[in-house]
Amino acid sequence: MPGPHSVLFACTSNAVRSPMAEAYLKHLHGKQIYVDSVGVKSAETDGFAIAVMDELGFDLKKHKAKTFDDLEDTSFDLIITLSPEAHHKAL
């Protein structure tokens, strides 16, 4: 059974969980599927998340937080919500 062709990770601020998940999935399958992340609201990327991901070889310094309203396309095969607020907004 084939997997999804596009995945969206969503959390509250698009500053910690969703950009980290986006980076991991892009690393694992970025050439085969489209991966993006958003938040209910946007915030600066958390410095601790940047440091942790840097230790693992991922660069989050250039991540620009965005919200659901910033999405150009909302047709994702799979939306993974990482907070109750994001789940509510995704519905």
The first five atom37 places (N, CA, C, CB, O) and aatype in JSON, in Angstrom:
{
  "aatype": [12, 14, 7, 14, 8, 15, 19, 10, 13, 0, 4, 16, 15, 2, 0, 19, 1, 15, 14, 12, 0, 6, 0, 18, 10, 11, 8, 10, 8, 7, 11, 5, 9, 18, 19, 3, 15, 19, 7, 19, 11, 15, 0, 6, 16, 3, 7, 13, 0, 9, 0, 19, 12, 3, 6, 10, 7, 13, 3, 10, 11, 11, 8, 11, 0, 11, 16, 13, 3, 3, 10, 6, 3, 16, 15, 13, 3, 10, 9, 9, 16, 10, 15, 14, 6, 0, 8, 8, 11, 0, 10],
  "atom_mask": [
    [1, 1, 1, 1, 1],
    [1, 1, 1, 1, 1],
    [1, 1, 1, 0, 1],
    [1, 1, 1, 1, 1],
    [1, 1, 1, 1, 1],
    [1, 1, 1, 1, 1],
    [1, 1, 1, 1, 1],
    [1, 1, 1, 1, 1],
    [1, 1, 1, 1, 1],
    [1, 1, 1, 1, 1],
    [1, 1, 1, 1, 1],
    [1, 1, 1, 1, 1],
    [1, 1, 1, 1, 1],
    [1, 1, 1, 1, 1],
    [1, 1, 1, 1, 1],
    [1, 1, 1, 1, 1],
    [1, 1, 1, 1, 1],
    [1, 1, 1, 1, 1],
    [1, 1, 1, 1, 1],
    [1, 1, 1, 1, 1],
    [1, 1, 1, 1, 1],
    [1, 1, 1, 1, 1],
    [1, 1, 1, 1, 1],
    [1, 1, 1, 1, 1],
    [1, 1, 1, 1, 1],
    [1, 1, 1, 1, 1],
    [1, 1, 1, 1, 1],
    [1, 1, 1, 1, 1],
    [1, 1, 1, 1, 1],
    [1, 1, 1, 0, 1],
    [1, 1, 1, 1, 1],
    [1, 1, 1, 1, 1],
    [1, 1, 1, 1, 1],
    [1, 1, 1, 1, 1],
    [1, 1, 1, 1, 1],
    [1, 1, 1, 1, 1],
    [1, 1, 1, 1, 1],
    [1, 1, 1, 1, 1],
    [1, 1, 1, 0, 1],
    [1, 1, 1, 1, 1],
    [1, 1, 1, 1, 1],
    [1, 1, 1, 1, 1],
    [1, 1, 1, 1, 1],
    [1, 1, 1, 1, 1],
    [1, 1, 1, 1, 1],
    [1, 1, 1, 1, 1],
    [1, 1, 1, 0, 1],
    [1, 1, 1, 1, 1],
    [1, 1, 1, 1, 1],
    [1, 1, 1, 1, 1],
    [1, 1, 1, 1, 1],
    [1, 1, 1, 1, 1],
    [1, 1, 1, 1, 1],
    [1, 1, 1, 1, 1],
    [1, 1, 1, 1, 1],
    [1, 1, 1, 1, 1],
    [1, 1, 1, 0, 1],
    [1, 1, 1, 1, 1],
    [1, 1, 1, 1, 1],
    [1, 1, 1, 1, 1],
    [1, 1, 1, 1, 1],
    [1, 1, 1, 1, 1],
    [1, 1, 1, 1, 1],
    [1, 1, 1, 1, 1],
    [1, 1, 1, 1, 1],
    [1, 1, 1, 1, 1],
    [1, 1, 1, 1, 1],
    [1, 1, 1, 1, 1],
    [1, 1, 1, 1, 1],
    [1, 1, 1, 1, 1],
    [1, 1, 1, 1, 1],
    [1, 1, 1, 1, 1],
    [1, 1, 1, 1, 1],
    [1, 1, 1, 1, 1],
    [1, 1, 1, 1, 1],
    [1, 1, 1, 1, 1],
    [1, 1, 1, 1, 1],
    [1, 1, 1, 1, 1],
    [1, 1, 1, 1, 1],
    [1, 1, 1, 1, 1],
    [1, 1, 1, 1, 1],
    [1, 1, 1, 1, 1],
    [1, 1, 1, 1, 1],
    [1, 1, 1, 1, 1],
    [1, 1, 1, 1, 1],
    [1, 1, 1, 1, 1],
    [1, 1, 1, 1, 1],
    [1, 1, 1, 1, 1],
    [1, 1, 1, 1, 1],
    [1, 1, 1, 1, 1],
    [1, 1, 1, 1, 1]
  ],
  "atom_positions": [
    [[0.85, -1.18, 0.0], [0.0, 0.0, 0.0], [0.89, 1.24, 0.0], [-0.97, 0.0, 1.23], [1.76, 1.36, 0.86]],
    [[0.7, 2.14, -0.94], [1.55, 3.33, -1.0], [1.24, 4.3, 0.15], [1.36, 4.04, -2.34], [0.12, 4.36, 0.65]],
    [[2.26, 5.03, 0.55], [2.11, 6.02, 1.61], [1.58, 7.33, 1.07], [0.0, 0.0, 0.0], [1.26, 7.43, -0.11]],
    [[1.49, 8.33, 1.93], [0.99, 9.65, 1.51], [1.99, 10.35, 0.58], [0.71, 10.53, 2.73], [3.2, 10.11, 0.63]],
    [[1.46, 11.21, -0.26], [2.3, 12.01, -1.15], [2.59, 13.39, -0.55], [1.64, 12.16, -2.52], [3.51, 14.08, -0.99]],
    [[1.79, 13.78, 0.44], [1.99, 15.08, 1.09], [1.57, 14.98, 2.56], [1.19, 16.2, 0.36], [0.53, 14.4, 2.89]],
    [[2.39, 15.58, 3.43], [2.14, 15.53, 4.87], [2.28, 16.93, 5.45], [3.12, 14.55, 5.57], [3.22, 17.66, 5.12]],
    [[1.35, 17.29, 6.31], [1.4, 18.57, 7.02], [1.44, 18.29, 8.51], [0.17, 19.47, 6.65], [0.6, 17.57, 9.04]],
    [[2.44, 18.87, 9.19], [2.5, 18.83, 10.65], [1.97, 20.16, 11.16], [3.96, 18.56, 11.16], [2.34, 21.22, 10.65]],
    [[1.11, 20.11, 12.17], [0.5, 21.33, 12.7], [0.58, 21.33, 14.22], [-0.96, 21.47, 12.23], [0.28, 20.33, 14.87]],
    [[0.98, 22.48, 14.78], [0.99, 22.63, 16.23], [0.5, 24.05, 16.57], [2.44, 22.38, 16.82], [-0.07, 24.73, 15.72]],
    [[0.71, 24.47, 17.78], [0.17, 25.74, 18.22], [0.89, 26.93, 17.59], [0.25, 25.83, 19.73], [0.23, 27.85, 17.08]],
    [[2.22, 26.94, 17.62], [2.96, 28.13, 17.18], [3.92, 27.91, 16.02], [3.72, 28.67, 18.31], [4.56, 28.86, 15.58]],
    [[4.04, 26.69, 15.52], [4.99, 26.39, 14.45], [6.4, 26.86, 14.83], [4.56, 27.06, 13.13], [7.14, 27.4, 14.01]],
    [[6.74, 26.62, 16.1], [8.03, 27.09, 16.62], [8.88, 25.98, 17.23], [7.81, 28.15, 17.65], [10.09, 26.16, 17.4]],
    [[8.29, 24.83, 17.56], [9.06, 23.75, 18.19], [8.71, 22.41, 17.52], [8.78, 23.68, 19.73], [9.47, 21.9, 16.7]],
    [[7.56, 21.85, 17.88], [7.21, 20.49, 17.47], [7.06, 20.32, 15.97], [5.94, 20.07, 18.13], [7.68, 19.44, 15.38]],
    [[6.25, 21.14, 15.35], [5.97, 20.94, 13.92], [7.19, 21.18, 13.04], [4.85, 21.84, 13.49], [7.39, 20.42, 12.09]],
    [[8.03, 22.21, 13.3], [9.22, 22.33, 12.44], [10.22, 21.2, 12.66], [9.9, 23.66, 12.69], [10.93, 20.8, 11.73]],
    [[10.28, 20.67, 13.9], [11.17, 19.54, 14.16], [10.69, 18.3, 13.39], [11.25, 19.24, 15.67], [11.48, 17.6, 12.77]],
    [[9.38, 18.05, 13.45], [8.81, 16.91, 12.73], [8.99, 17.06, 11.23], [7.32, 16.75, 13.08], [9.3, 16.1, 10.53]],
    [[8.78, 18.28, 10.73], [8.96, 18.55, 9.31], [10.39, 18.23, 8.89], [8.63, 20.02, 8.99], [10.6, 17.57, 7.87]],
    [[11.37, 18.69, 9.65], [12.78, 18.45, 9.32], [13.1, 16.96, 9.29], [13.69, 19.16, 10.34], [13.78, 16.49, 8.38]],
    [[12.6, 16.21, 10.28], [12.85, 14.76, 10.32], [12.25, 14.05, 9.11], [12.27, 14.17, 11.6], [12.92, 13.25, 8.46]],
    [[10.98, 14.35, 8.82], [10.34, 13.65, 7.71], [10.96, 14.04, 6.37], [8.84, 13.94, 7.69], [11.1, 13.2, 5.49]],
    [[11.34, 15.3, 6.22], [12.03, 15.71, 4.99], [13.35, 14.96, 4.85], [12.28, 17.24, 4.98], [13.73, 14.55, 3.76]],
    [[14.04, 14.77, 5.96], [15.31, 14.03, 5.94], [15.06, 12.58, 5.51], [15.99, 14.08, 7.33], [15.83, 12.03, 4.72]],
    [[14.01, 11.97, 6.03], [13.73, 10.57, 5.75], [13.11, 10.34, 4.37], [12.81, 10.02, 6.8], [13.45, 9.37, 3.69]],
    [[12.19, 11.23, 3.94], [11.42, 10.99, 2.72], [11.22, 12.24, 1.86], [10.09, 10.41, 3.07], [10.32, 12.27, 1.03]],
    [[12.02, 13.25, 2.06], [11.81, 14.53, 1.39], [11.8, 14.49, -0.12], [0.0, 0.0, 0.0], [11.18, 15.34, -0.76]],
    [[12.46, 13.52, -0.7], [12.49, 13.42, -2.16], [11.23, 12.72, -2.69], [13.75, 12.65, -2.63], [10.86, 12.9, -3.85]],
    [[10.58, 11.93, -1.84], [9.41, 11.17, -2.3], [8.08, 11.84, -1.98], [9.44, 9.8, -1.7], [7.1, 11.62, -2.69]],
    [[8.03, 12.66, -0.91], [6.76, 13.27, -0.53], [6.98, 14.75, -0.2], [6.14, 12.53, 0.69], [8.08, 15.18, 0.13]],
    [[5.89, 15.5, -0.31], [5.93, 16.92, 0.05], [5.62, 17.03, 1.54], [4.91, 17.75, -0.81], [4.63, 16.47, 2.02]],
    [[6.45, 17.77, 2.28], [6.29, 17.93, 3.72], [6.28, 19.41, 4.07], [7.43, 17.19, 4.5], [7.1, 20.17, 3.55]],
    [[5.35, 19.82, 4.94], [5.29, 21.21, 5.39], [4.82, 21.22, 6.84], [4.32, 22.06, 4.48], [4.42, 20.19, 7.38]],
    [[4.89, 22.39, 7.47], [4.41, 22.54, 8.84], [3.8, 23.93, 9.02], [5.54, 22.31, 9.86], [4.19, 24.89, 8.36]],
    [[2.84, 24.0, 9.94], [2.16, 25.26, 10.25], [1.79, 25.28, 11.73], [0.89, 25.44, 9.37], [1.93, 24.29, 12.45]],
    [[1.32, 26.44, 12.16], [0.79, 26.6, 13.5], [-0.52, 27.33, 13.46], [0.0, 0.0, 0.0], [-0.89, 27.91, 12.44]],
    [[-1.23, 27.29, 14.57], [-2.46, 28.07, 14.68], [-2.09, 29.55, 14.68], [-3.26, 27.69, 15.98], [-2.8, 30.38, 14.11]],
    [[-0.97, 29.86, 15.3], [-0.39, 31.21, 15.28], [1.09, 31.03, 14.99], [-0.63, 32.0, 16.66], [1.61, 29.92, 15.1]],
    [[1.77, 32.09, 14.62], [3.2, 31.98, 14.34], [4.01, 32.62, 15.45], [3.54, 32.62, 12.97], [3.58, 33.58, 16.1]],
    [[5.19, 32.07, 15.66], [6.12, 32.59, 16.66], [7.54, 32.34, 16.17], [5.88, 31.93, 18.06], [7.76, 31.55, 15.26]],
    [[8.49, 33.01, 16.78], [9.89, 32.77, 16.45], [10.25, 31.32, 16.78], [10.81, 33.75, 17.21], [9.77, 30.77, 17.77]],
    [[11.08, 30.72, 15.96], [11.52, 29.35, 16.23], [12.26, 29.32, 17.56], [12.43, 28.81, 15.08], [13.14, 30.13, 17.81]],
    [[11.89, 28.39, 18.4], [12.45, 28.26, 19.74], [13.94, 27.96, 19.68], [11.72, 27.15, 20.52], [14.38, 27.08, 18.94]],
    [[14.72, 28.7, 20.46], [16.18, 28.53, 20.47], [16.61, 27.15, 20.92], [0.0, 0.0, 0.0], [17.6, 26.61, 20.41]],
    [[15.89, 26.56, 21.88], [16.22, 25.21, 22.34], [15.99, 24.2, 21.22], [15.37, 24.84, 23.58], [16.79, 23.29, 21.03]],
    [[14.9, 24.36, 20.47], [14.63, 23.46, 19.34], [15.72, 23.59, 18.29], [13.25, 23.77, 18.71], [16.16, 22.59, 17.72]],
    [[16.16, 24.81, 18.03], [17.25, 25.04, 17.07], [18.51, 24.32, 17.53], [17.53, 26.55, 16.89], [19.17, 23.66, 16.73]],
    [[18.84, 24.45, 18.82], [20.06, 23.83, 19.36], [19.98, 22.3, 19.31], [20.3, 24.29, 20.8], [20.95, 21.65, 18.92]],
    [[18.86, 21.75, 19.71], [18.7, 20.29, 19.69], [18.81, 19.75, 18.28], [17.34, 19.88, 20.3], [19.53, 18.78, 18.04]],
    [[18.12, 20.38, 17.35], [18.15, 19.9, 15.97], [19.54, 20.09, 15.36], [17.1, 20.63, 15.12], [19.98, 19.28, 14.55]],
    [[20.23, 21.16, 15.74], [21.6, 21.39, 15.26], [22.51, 20.24, 15.69], [22.14, 22.74, 15.79], [23.35, 19.78, 14.91]],
    [[22.35, 19.78, 16.93], [23.15, 18.64, 17.42], [22.9, 17.38, 16.6], [22.83, 18.37, 18.89], [23.77, 16.52, 16.49]],
    [[21.71, 17.27, 16.03], [21.35, 16.1, 15.22], [21.65, 16.3, 13.74], [19.88, 15.78, 15.41], [21.41, 15.4, 12.93]],
    [[22.16, 17.48, 13.38], [22.53, 17.76, 12.0], [21.45, 18.4, 11.15], [0.0, 0.0, 0.0], [21.54, 18.39, 9.93]],
    [[20.43, 18.98, 11.79], [19.35, 19.66, 11.08], [19.43, 21.15, 11.35], [17.97, 19.1, 11.49], [19.66, 21.56, 12.49]],
    [[19.24, 21.97, 10.34], [19.31, 23.42, 10.49], [17.9, 24.03, 10.51], [20.15, 24.04, 9.34], [17.23, 24.1, 9.48]],
    [[17.48, 24.46, 11.7], [16.18, 25.14, 11.82], [16.32, 26.66, 11.87], [15.46, 24.66, 13.07], [15.32, 27.37, 12.01]],
    [[17.53, 27.17, 11.75], [17.74, 28.62, 11.85], [16.99, 29.39, 10.78], [19.23, 28.94, 11.76], [16.6, 30.54, 11.01]],
    [[16.78, 28.79, 9.63], [16.11, 29.48, 8.52], [14.6, 29.25, 8.5], [16.71, 29.03, 7.2], [13.9, 29.76, 7.63]],
    [[14.1, 28.47, 9.46], [12.66, 28.18, 9.49], [11.87, 29.46, 9.74], [12.34, 27.14, 10.58], [12.16, 30.22, 10.67]],
    [[10.88, 29.69, 8.91], [9.97, 30.82, 9.05], [8.6, 30.27, 9.44], [9.89, 31.68, 7.74], [7.98, 29.55, 8.66]],
    [[8.16, 30.62, 10.62], [6.86, 30.12, 11.1], [5.74, 30.64, 10.21], [6.62, 30.54, 12.56], [5.75, 31.77, 9.73]],
    [[4.75, 29.76, 10.01], [3.58, 30.16, 9.24], [2.34, 29.55, 9.85], [3.72, 29.75, 7.76], [2.42, 28.61, 10.64]],
    [[1.21, 30.08, 9.48], [-0.07, 29.62, 10.0], [-0.86, 28.9, 8.9], [-0.89, 30.81, 10.56], [-0.44, 28.87, 7.75]],
    [[-1.98, 28.33, 9.28], [-2.87, 27.69, 8.3], [-3.25, 28.68, 7.2], [-4.12, 27.15, 8.99], [-3.38, 28.29, 6.04]],
    [[-3.44, 29.95, 7.56], [-3.83, 30.96, 6.58], [-2.74, 31.23, 5.55], [-4.19, 32.24, 7.28], [-3.03, 31.73, 4.46]],
    [[-1.49, 30.91, 5.88], [-0.37, 31.13, 4.96], [-0.2, 30.02, 3.93], [0.91, 31.27, 5.75], [0.55, 30.18, 2.97]],
    [[-0.9, 28.91, 4.1], [-0.76, 27.79, 3.17], [-1.3, 28.16, 1.8], [-1.49, 26.56, 3.7], [-2.39, 28.72, 1.67]],
    [[-0.52, 27.85, 0.76], [-0.97, 28.08, -0.61], [-1.89, 26.96, -1.07], [0.23, 28.22, -1.55], [-2.79, 27.17, -1.88]],
    [[-1.64, 25.76, -0.57], [-2.44, 24.59, -0.93], [-2.84, 23.88, 0.36], [-1.65, 23.63, -1.88], [-2.0, 23.66, 1.23]],
    [[-4.08, 23.53, 0.49], [-4.55, 22.85, 1.7], [-4.92, 21.39, 1.44], [-5.76, 23.59, 2.27], [-5.56, 20.75, 2.28]],
    [[-4.51, 20.86, 0.31], [-4.83, 19.48, -0.06], [-3.68, 18.55, 0.35], [-5.1, 19.37, -1.58], [-2.83, 18.23, -0.47]],
    [[-3.67, 18.14, 1.6], [-2.66, 17.22, 2.1], [-3.27, 15.83, 2.26], [-2.06, 17.72, 3.44], [-4.43, 15.7, 2.65]],
    [[-2.47, 14.81, 1.96], [-2.94, 13.44, 2.15], [-3.04, 13.09, 3.63], [-2.02, 12.46, 1.44], [-3.9, 12.31, 4.03]],
    [[-2.16, 13.69, 4.43], [-2.11, 13.39, 5.86], [-1.79, 14.66, 6.63], [-1.07, 12.28, 6.16], [-0.82, 15.35, 6.31]],
    [[-2.59, 14.97, 7.63], [-2.32, 16.09, 8.53], [-2.12, 15.51, 9.92], [-3.48, 17.17, 8.51], [-3.0, 14.85, 10.46]],
    [[-0.96, 15.78, 10.49], [-0.63, 15.29, 11.83], [-0.65, 16.48, 12.77], [0.76, 14.57, 11.86], [0.18, 17.38, 12.66]],
    [[-1.59, 16.49, 13.68], [-1.71, 17.6, 14.63], [-0.98, 17.23, 15.92], [-3.2, 17.94, 14.92], [-1.05, 16.1, 16.4]],
    [[-0.28, 18.22, 16.46], [0.57, 18.01, 17.63], [0.11, 18.82, 18.84], [1.99, 18.36, 17.3], [0.84, 18.95, 19.82]],
    [[-1.09, 19.37, 18.76], [-1.67, 20.08, 19.89], [-3.19, 20.11, 19.7], [-1.09, 21.55, 20.01], [-3.68, 20.01, 18.58]],
    [[-3.93, 20.25, 20.8], [-5.4, 20.32, 20.67], [-5.85, 21.51, 19.81], [-6.03, 20.43, 22.05], [-6.8, 21.39, 19.04]],
    [[-5.16, 22.63, 19.93], [-5.53, 23.83, 19.14], [-5.36, 23.56, 17.66], [-4.69, 25.05, 19.56], [-6.2, 23.94, 16.85]],
    [[-4.26, 22.9, 17.31], [-4.01, 22.6, 15.9], [-5.02, 21.58, 15.38], [-2.57, 22.06, 15.71], [-5.47, 21.67, 14.23]],
    [[-5.38, 20.62, 16.21], [-6.37, 19.62, 15.81], [-7.71, 20.3, 15.5], [-6.55, 18.55, 16.92], [-8.34, 20.02, 14.48]],
    [[-8.12, 21.2, 16.37], [-9.37, 21.92, 16.17], [-9.33, 22.73, 14.88], [-9.65, 22.84, 17.37], [-10.3, 22.73, 14.11]],
    [[-8.21, 23.42, 14.65], [-8.09, 24.26, 13.44], [-8.06, 23.39, 12.18], [-6.81, 25.13, 13.51], [-8.64, 23.77, 11.16]],
    [[-7.4, 22.25, 12.25], [-7.3, 21.38, 11.07], [-8.64, 20.81, 10.67], [-6.32, 20.24, 11.35], [-8.91, 20.58, 9.49]],
    [[-9.5, 20.58, 11.66], [-10.82, 20.03, 11.33], [-11.62, 21.02, 10.51], [-11.59, 19.66, 12.61], [-12.76, 20.74, 10.13]]
  ]
}
